[in-house]
Amino acid sequence: MSNEHILRAFDRDLEAVQAMILKMGGLVETALADAARAVDSRDEA
């Protein structure tokens, strides 16, 4: 395998990891917003 091939494969893998991290960040953002809404709307009776 040439260095160029290895670097291209590594770059693709890094892009895939970046996409997964961004997706995970979006899921965390949604979870935090849902949790904040749940705390805000709790029944205090």
N, CA, C and O atoms as a Maestro MAE file, in Angstrom:
{
 s_m_m2io_version
 :::
 2.0.0
}

f_m_ct {
 s_m_title
 :::
 protein
 m_atom[180] {
  # First column is atom index #
  i_m_mmod_type
  r_m_x_coord
  r_m_y_coord
  r_m_z_coord
  i_m_residue_number
  s_m_chain_name
  s_m_pdb_residue_name
  s_m_pdb_atom_name
  i_m_atomic_number
  :::
  1 25 0.844 -1.185 0.000 1 A "MET " " N  " 7
  2 3 0.000 0.000 0.000 1 A "MET " " CA " 6
  3 2 0.887 1.244 0.000 1 A "MET " " C  " 6
  4 15 1.886 1.315 0.715 1 A "MET " " O  " 8
  5 25 0.506 2.198 -0.798 2 A "SER " " N  " 7
  6 3 1.292 3.420 -0.850 2 A "SER " " CA " 6
  7 2 0.859 4.362 0.271 2 A "SER " " C  " 6
  8 15 -0.238 4.253 0.818 2 A "SER " " O  " 8
  9 25 1.749 5.276 0.586 3 A "ASN " " N  " 7
  10 3 1.423 6.264 1.619 3 A "ASN " " CA " 6
  11 2 0.204 7.091 1.227 3 A "ASN " " C  " 6
  12 15 -0.621 7.431 2.075 3 A "ASN " " O  " 8
  13 25 0.094 7.412 -0.065 4 A "GLU " " N  " 7
  14 3 -1.038 8.215 -0.526 4 A "GLU " " CA " 6
  15 2 -2.353 7.477 -0.288 4 A "GLU " " C  " 6
  16 15 -3.336 8.074 0.152 4 A "GLU " " O  " 8
  17 25 -2.368 6.187 -0.578 5 A "HIS " " N  " 7
  18 3 -3.580 5.386 -0.353 5 A "HIS " " CA " 6
  19 2 -3.928 5.353 1.136 5 A "HIS " " C  " 6
  20 15 -5.093 5.491 1.511 5 A "HIS " " O  " 8
  21 25 -2.923 5.172 1.968 6 A "ILE " " N  " 7
  22 3 -3.143 5.122 3.414 6 A "ILE " " CA " 6
  23 2 -3.681 6.460 3.911 6 A "ILE " " C  " 6
  24 15 -4.600 6.493 4.730 6 A "ILE " " O  " 8
  25 25 -3.116 7.562 3.422 7 A "LEU " " N  " 7
  26 3 -3.572 8.881 3.846 7 A "LEU " " CA " 6
  27 2 -5.011 9.140 3.414 7 A "LEU " " C  " 6
  28 15 -5.788 9.718 4.174 7 A "LEU " " O  " 8
  29 25 -5.373 8.723 2.212 8 A "ARG " " N  " 7
  30 3 -6.756 8.912 1.750 8 A "ARG " " CA " 6
  31 2 -7.717 8.103 2.617 8 A "ARG " " C  " 6
  32 15 -8.779 8.591 3.002 8 A "ARG " " O  " 8
  33 25 -7.341 6.878 2.916 9 A "ALA " " N  " 7
  34 3 -8.190 6.031 3.765 9 A "ALA " " CA " 6
  35 2 -8.316 6.629 5.167 9 A "ALA " " C  " 6
  36 15 -9.397 6.628 5.757 9 A "ALA " " O  " 8
  37 25 -7.213 7.132 5.687 10 A "PHE " " N  " 7
  38 3 -7.221 7.751 7.009 10 A "PHE " " CA " 6
  39 2 -8.112 8.992 7.011 10 A "PHE " " C  " 6
  40 15 -8.881 9.203 7.949 10 A "PHE " " O  " 8
  41 25 -8.011 9.806 5.972 11 A "ASP " " N  " 7
  42 3 -8.858 10.998 5.859 11 A "ASP " " CA " 6
  43 2 -10.338 10.621 5.813 11 A "ASP " " C  " 6
  44 15 -11.165 11.279 6.444 11 A "ASP " " O  " 8
  45 25 -10.673 9.573 5.074 12 A "ARG " " N  " 7
  46 3 -12.069 9.113 5.018 12 A "ARG " " CA " 6
  47 2 -12.540 8.664 6.398 12 A "ARG " " C  " 6
  48 15 -13.659 8.962 6.815 12 A "ARG " " O  " 8
  49 25 -11.675 7.948 7.090 13 A "ASP " " N  " 7
  50 3 -12.035 7.491 8.436 13 A "ASP " " CA " 6
  51 2 -12.235 8.675 9.383 13 A "ASP " " C  " 6
  52 15 -13.165 8.678 10.190 13 A "ASP " " O  " 8
  53 25 -11.367 9.670 9.284 14 A "LEU " " N  " 7
  54 3 -11.515 10.859 10.128 14 A "LEU " " CA " 6
  55 2 -12.819 11.590 9.828 14 A "LEU " " C  " 6
  56 15 -13.492 12.063 10.744 14 A "LEU " " O  " 8
  57 25 -13.175 11.683 8.557 15 A "GLU " " N  " 7
  58 3 -14.434 12.325 8.183 15 A "GLU " " CA " 6
  59 2 -15.628 11.552 8.739 15 A "GLU " " C  " 6
  60 15 -16.615 12.152 9.165 15 A "GLU " " O  " 8
  61 25 -15.540 10.237 8.734 16 A "ALA " " N  " 7
  62 3 -16.620 9.417 9.289 16 A "ALA " " CA " 6
  63 2 -16.739 9.635 10.796 16 A "ALA " " C  " 6
  64 15 -17.845 9.745 11.325 16 A "ALA " " O  " 8
  65 25 -15.606 9.698 11.479 17 A "VAL " " N  " 7
  66 3 -15.617 9.945 12.923 17 A "VAL " " CA " 6
  67 2 -16.201 11.327 13.207 17 A "VAL " " C  " 6
  68 15 -17.001 11.492 14.128 17 A "VAL " " O  " 8
  69 25 -15.798 12.313 12.416 18 A "GLN " " N  " 7
  70 3 -16.319 13.666 12.595 18 A "GLN " " CA " 6
  71 2 -17.840 13.691 12.421 18 A "GLN " " C  " 6
  72 15 -18.543 14.335 13.200 18 A "GLN " " O  " 8
  73 25 -18.340 13.005 11.418 19 A "ALA " " N  " 7
  74 3 -19.786 12.960 11.180 19 A "ALA " " CA " 6
  75 2 -20.505 12.311 12.360 19 A "ALA " " C  " 6
  76 15 -21.570 12.775 12.769 19 A "ALA " " O  " 8
  77 25 -19.931 11.245 12.906 20 A "MET " " N  " 7
  78 3 -20.555 10.574 14.050 20 A "MET " " CA " 6
  79 2 -20.550 11.471 15.285 20 A "MET " " C  " 6
  80 15 -21.519 11.490 16.044 20 A "MET " " O  " 8
  81 25 -19.463 12.211 15.487 21 A "ILE " " N  " 7
  82 3 -19.379 13.117 16.636 21 A "ILE " " CA " 6
  83 2 -20.403 14.236 16.503 21 A "ILE " " C  " 6
  84 15 -21.051 14.606 17.482 21 A "ILE " " O  " 8
  85 25 -20.553 14.776 15.294 22 A "LEU " " N  " 7
  86 3 -21.552 15.821 15.076 22 A "LEU " " CA " 6
  87 2 -22.961 15.292 15.315 22 A "LEU " " C  " 6
  88 15 -23.795 15.983 15.900 22 A "LEU " " O  " 8
  89 25 -23.228 14.077 14.868 23 A "LYS " " N  " 7
  90 3 -24.541 13.470 15.100 23 A "LYS " " CA " 6
  91 2 -24.774 13.270 16.596 23 A "LYS " " C  " 6
  92 15 -25.861 13.544 17.105 23 A "LYS " " O  " 8
  93 25 -23.749 12.791 17.292 24 A "MET " " N  " 7
  94 3 -23.859 12.579 18.727 24 A "MET " " CA " 6
  95 2 -24.115 13.911 19.438 24 A "MET " " C  " 6
  96 15 -24.910 13.969 20.376 24 A "MET " " O  " 8
  97 25 -23.449 14.974 18.997 25 A "GLY " " N  " 7
  98 3 -23.679 16.292 19.582 25 A "GLY " " CA " 6
  99 2 -25.119 16.737 19.409 25 A "GLY " " C  " 6
  100 15 -25.709 17.313 20.323 25 A "GLY " " O  " 8
  101 25 -25.684 16.474 18.248 26 A "GLY " " N  " 7
  102 3 -27.088 16.812 18.014 26 A "GLY " " CA " 6
  103 2 -28.017 16.031 18.921 26 A "GLY " " C  " 6
  104 15 -29.001 16.572 19.425 26 A "GLY " " O  " 8
  105 25 -27.709 14.765 19.129 27 A "LEU " " N  " 7
  106 3 -28.524 13.942 20.031 27 A "LEU " " CA " 6
  107 2 -28.435 14.449 21.468 27 A "LEU " " C  " 6
  108 15 -29.435 14.473 22.185 27 A "LEU " " O  " 8
  109 25 -27.245 14.852 21.884 28 A "VAL " " N  " 7
  110 3 -27.059 15.399 23.232 28 A "VAL " " CA " 6
  111 2 -27.839 16.700 23.378 28 A "VAL " " C  " 6
  112 15 -28.486 16.936 24.399 28 A "VAL " " O  " 8
  113 25 -27.773 17.541 22.349 29 A "GLU " " N  " 7
  114 3 -28.510 18.802 22.383 29 A "GLU " " CA " 6
  115 2 -30.011 18.551 22.546 29 A "GLU " " C  " 6
  116 15 -30.672 19.221 23.339 29 A "GLU " " O  " 8
  117 25 -30.539 17.602 21.807 30 A "THR " " N  " 7
  118 3 -31.959 17.256 21.911 30 A "THR " " CA " 6
  119 2 -32.289 16.709 23.297 30 A "THR " " C  " 6
  120 15 -33.307 17.075 23.885 30 A "THR " " O  " 8
  121 25 -31.436 15.840 23.814 31 A "ALA " " N  " 7
  122 3 -31.674 15.253 25.134 31 A "ALA " " CA " 6
  123 2 -31.670 16.323 26.222 31 A "ALA " " C  " 6
  124 15 -32.503 16.291 27.128 31 A "ALA " " O  " 8
  125 25 -30.737 17.269 26.137 32 A "LEU " " N  " 7
  126 3 -30.684 18.338 27.132 32 A "LEU " " CA " 6
  127 2 -31.911 19.244 27.046 32 A "LEU " " C  " 6
  128 15 -32.455 19.653 28.072 32 A "LEU " " O  " 8
  129 25 -32.344 19.553 25.835 33 A "ALA " " N  " 7
  130 3 -33.542 20.381 25.665 33 A "ALA " " CA " 6
  131 2 -34.766 19.659 26.221 33 A "ALA " " C  " 6
  132 15 -35.596 20.274 26.891 33 A "ALA " " O  " 8
  133 25 -34.883 18.369 25.950 34 A "ASP " " N  " 7
  134 3 -36.005 17.581 26.482 34 A "ASP " " CA " 6
  135 2 -35.965 17.540 28.008 34 A "ASP " " C  " 6
  136 15 -37.004 17.663 28.658 34 A "ASP " " O  " 8
  137 25 -34.783 17.371 28.578 35 A "ALA " " N  " 7
  138 3 -34.643 17.324 30.033 35 A "ALA " " CA " 6
  139 2 -35.003 18.671 30.654 35 A "ALA " " C  " 6
  140 15 -35.664 18.722 31.691 35 A "ALA " " O  " 8
  141 25 -34.572 19.753 30.025 36 A "ALA " " N  " 7
  142 3 -34.895 21.086 30.544 36 A "ALA " " CA " 6
  143 2 -36.397 21.326 30.500 36 A "ALA " " C  " 6
  144 15 -36.963 21.888 31.438 36 A "ALA " " O  " 8
  145 25 -37.046 20.903 29.420 37 A "ARG " " N  " 7
  146 3 -38.506 21.049 29.328 37 A "ARG " " CA " 6
  147 2 -39.201 20.212 30.402 37 A "ARG " " C  " 6
  148 15 -40.182 20.658 30.997 37 A "ARG " " O  " 8
  149 25 -38.705 19.019 30.648 38 A "ALA " " N  " 7
  150 3 -39.311 18.148 31.658 38 A "ALA " " CA " 6
  151 2 -39.189 18.767 33.047 38 A "ALA " " C  " 6
  152 15 -40.141 18.734 33.827 38 A "ALA " " O  " 8
  153 25 -38.038 19.326 33.355 39 A "VAL " " N  " 7
  154 3 -37.843 19.965 34.658 39 A "VAL " " CA " 6
  155 2 -38.730 21.202 34.768 39 A "VAL " " C  " 6
  156 15 -39.333 21.452 35.812 39 A "VAL " " O  " 8
  157 25 -38.805 21.969 33.689 40 A "ASP " " N  " 7
  158 3 -39.591 23.201 33.692 40 A "ASP " " CA " 6
  159 2 -41.086 22.933 33.842 40 A "ASP " " C  " 6
  160 15 -41.795 23.739 34.444 40 A "ASP " " O  " 8
  161 25 -41.569 21.831 33.314 41 A "SER " " N  " 7
  162 3 -43.013 21.565 33.321 41 A "SER " " CA " 6
  163 2 -43.430 20.561 34.395 41 A "SER " " C  " 6
  164 15 -44.528 20.009 34.323 41 A "SER " " O  " 8
  165 25 -42.586 20.317 35.375 42 A "ARG " " N  " 7
  166 3 -42.918 19.322 36.407 42 A "ARG " " CA " 6
  167 2 -44.141 19.770 37.208 42 A "ARG " " C  " 6
  168 15 -44.403 20.963 37.357 42 A "ARG " " O  " 8
  169 25 -44.875 18.796 37.715 43 A "ASP " " N  " 7
  170 3 -46.086 19.060 38.494 43 A "ASP " " CA " 6
  171 2 -45.683 19.230 39.951 43 A "ASP " " C  " 6
  172 15 -45.166 18.298 40.568 43 A "ASP " " O  " 8
  173 25 -45.918 20.409 40.500 44 A "GLU " " N  " 7
  174 3 -45.511 20.686 41.876 44 A "GLU " " CA " 6
  175 2 -46.647 20.473 42.875 44 A "GLU " " C  " 6
  176 15 -46.498 20.829 44.044 44 A "GLU " " O  " 8
  177 25 -47.771 19.907 42.456 45 A "ALA " " N  " 7
  178 3 -48.913 19.705 43.358 45 A "ALA " " CA " 6
  179 2 -48.652 18.619 44.367 45 A "ALA " " C  " 6
  180 15 -49.513 18.327 45.197 45 A "ALA " " O  " 8
  :::
 }
 m_bond[179] {
  # First column is bond index #
  i_m_from
  i_m_to
  i_m_order
  :::
  1 1 2 1
  2 2 3 1
  3 3 4 2
  4 3 5 1
  5 5 6 1
  6 6 7 1
  7 7 8 2
  8 7 9 1
  9 9 10 1
  10 10 11 1
  11 11 12 2
  12 11 13 1
  13 13 14 1
  14 14 15 1
  15 15 16 2
  16 15 17 1
  17 17 18 1
  18 18 19 1
  19 19 20 2
  20 19 21 1
  21 21 22 1
  22 22 23 1
  23 23 24 2
  24 23 25 1
  25 25 26 1
  26 26 27 1
  27 27 28 2
  28 27 29 1
  29 29 30 1
  30 30 31 1
  31 31 32 2
  32 31 33 1
  33 33 34 1
  34 34 35 1
  35 35 36 2
  36 35 37 1
  37 37 38 1
  38 38 39 1
  39 39 40 2
  40 39 41 1
  41 41 42 1
  42 42 43 1
  43 43 44 2
  44 43 45 1
  45 45 46 1
  46 46 47 1
  47 47 48 2
  48 47 49 1
  49 49 50 1
  50 50 51 1
  51 51 52 2
  52 51 53 1
  53 53 54 1
  54 54 55 1
  55 55 56 2
  56 55 57 1
  57 57 58 1
  58 58 59 1
  59 59 60 2
  60 59 61 1
  61 61 62 1
  62 62 63 1
  63 63 64 2
  64 63 65 1
  65 65 66 1
  66 66 67 1
  67 67 68 2
  68 67 69 1
  69 69 70 1
  70 70 71 1
  71 71 72 2
  72 71 73 1
  73 73 74 1
  74 74 75 1
  75 75 76 2
  76 75 77 1
  77 77 78 1
  78 78 79 1
  79 79 80 2
  80 79 81 1
  81 81 82 1
  82 82 83 1
  83 83 84 2
  84 83 85 1
  85 85 86 1
  86 86 87 1
  87 87 88 2
  88 87 89 1
  89 89 90 1
  90 90 91 1
  91 91 92 2
  92 91 93 1
  93 93 94 1
  94 94 95 1
  95 95 96 2
  96 95 97 1
  97 97 98 1
  98 98 99 1
  99 99 100 2
  100 99 101 1
  101 101 102 1
  102 102 103 1
  103 103 104 2
  104 103 105 1
  105 105 106 1
  106 106 107 1
  107 107 108 2
  108 107 109 1
  109 109 110 1
  110 110 111 1
  111 111 112 2
  112 111 113 1
  113 113 114 1
  114 114 115 1
  115 115 116 2
  116 115 117 1
  117 117 118 1
  118 118 119 1
  119 119 120 2
  120 119 121 1
  121 121 122 1
  122 122 123 1
  123 123 124 2
  124 123 125 1
  125 125 126 1
  126 126 127 1
  127 127 128 2
  128 127 129 1
  129 129 130 1
  130 130 131 1
  131 131 132 2
  132 131 133 1
  133 133 134 1
  134 134 135 1
  135 135 136 2
  136 135 137 1
  137 137 138 1
  138 138 139 1
  139 139 140 2
  140 139 141 1
  141 141 142 1
  142 142 143 1
  143 143 144 2
  144 143 145 1
  145 145 146 1
  146 146 147 1
  147 147 148 2
  148 147 149 1
  149 149 150 1
  150 150 151 1
  151 151 152 2
  152 151 153 1
  153 153 154 1
  154 154 155 1
  155 155 156 2
  156 155 157 1
  157 157 158 1
  158 158 159 1
  159 159 160 2
  160 159 161 1
  161 161 162 1
  162 162 163 1
  163 163 164 2
  164 163 165 1
  165 165 166 1
  166 166 167 1
  167 167 168 2
  168 167 169 1
  169 169 170 1
  170 170 171 1
  171 171 172 2
  172 171 173 1
  173 173 174 1
  174 174 175 1
  175 175 176 2
  176 175 177 1
  177 177 178 1
  178 178 179 1
  179 179 180 2
  :::
 }
}
